Amino acid sequence: MGLLGVVCSAIATDHGGWVPHACEEFNGLFWGVFLDAAVIPATALSWLVDTSFEPER
């Protein structure tokens, strides 16, 4: 994943794309990726739960 980020940054730098420069930009990028990585698997799992599932009492 890190190697992919480095390759994408190199391509973006060469072709005039957006690359983070300030600490706030890196921070926003990190938290955006982190939240996506945390939420997307939970969303996929919730779609896979059987509709007849009943929680414990």
Contacts in CASP RR format, 6 or more apart in sequence:
PFRMAT RR
TARGET T0000
AUTHOR 0000-0000-0000
METHOD contacts of the structure
MODEL  1
MGLLGVVCSAIATDHGGWVPHACEEFNGLFWGVFLDAAVIPATALSWLVD
TSFEPER
9 19 0 8 1.000
12 18 0 8 1.000
12 19 0 8 1.000
13 19 0 8 1.000
20 26 0 8 1.000
20 29 0 8 1.000
END
